[in-house]
Amino acid sequence: MKAKDQILPFTISGLAAYFTGGFFAGIFWCIDCEGIWGNLLGRPFIGLITSINSIINLGFPWSDEADAGPRDNAWPFIIACWVIYFIVYILLKQRKKRITSVSNGLD
């Protein structure tokens, strides 16, 4: 695998990880999401809001609704999602390459 072939997937996985990292950060940080309805409806909703806030604020979403306090750091979640996406891409590409080489009789 050449490094030149990995630039576009690396960039795309980074953009996807920006959104999903913010989503997981919001789910993890949801403080007032208690009870059955808070867990089922509150956590995904706060996750969506945090993902949008982390995109707008470059990985540092608001810790409350009015942006009056300190900001949270969503970059650990973003980087973890980025690494997972890129590893899954590499594994799927290797699997596809192995399947095509076996079907062509090259293995």
N, C-alpha and C positions, 0 to 999 in steps of 0.2 A: 504494500500500500504506500503510495507516494504521498508526501505531505501536501502537494498541490491539489490532490484529489480530496483532501480532508478539509479544505478551507470553507467551502460552502456548507457542508453538513455541520461543521463546528459552529458557524455563524447562525444557522437556522436553529440548532439545538440551544444555543445561547438565548436567542429571542424567545423561544418557547419556554425556556427555563425561567426567564424574567417574569412571565405571567404566572406559571405554576409555583414558582418559589414564593412569590407574594401571596398566592392562595394558601399554600401550606403554612406560611408564617401567620396569616390571619386565623386559620383554624387552630393553630397551636397557641396563639396569644389570646384567644377569646376568653375574657375573664367572666363576663356576666352570662355566659351560655350554660345555664344549669337547668336541670330537669329534662323531661322528655322532649318538650317542644323547643326548648333552648338548644338542645343538642341537634335535633333534626333540622330545624330551620335557622337557628341563630348562627351556628358555626359556618355553614356554607355561605350564608349571606355576608358575614363579617369577612370570610375568606375572599369573596368577590370584591368587596369594597377595599380590602387591604391590597389585593393584587392590582387594582386600578391605581390606588395611592402609591404603591411601590413603583409602578411604571412612571407616573407623573413626577414623583420625587426622587427618581434615580436610585431606588433601593432603600430609601429611608422613609417609610410611611409614617403618618401621624400616629402617636400613641393614644390620642383621644380625638373627639370629633371636631374640635375647634382649632387644632394646631396650636394650643396654648402651652403645652408642656414639651418635654424632650421627645425626640423622634426615636423610633425603633430601627434596628438594623436588620434588614431582611436578606442581606448578602449571604450569610451562611446557608440559608434555605435555597437561594438562587444558585449558588455554586454547587450544592449537593444535587439539585435537579439537573443542572447542566452536565455534571459528570455522569449521572445515571443515564441521561438521554444519549450522550455520546458513546458510552460503553454499549448500550443496547444497539445503537446504529452500527458500531463496528462488529458486534457479534452477528447481527442479521446479515451484514454484508459478507462476512466470512462464511456463514451458513449458505447463502445464495451461491457463492463462488464454489463451495464444496459440492453442492447439489448439481450445478451445471457441469463441473468437471467429472462427476460420477456418471451423469447422463450422457456425456460425450465419450466416455470410455477412457478418460485421461488419468484416472486414479489408479 
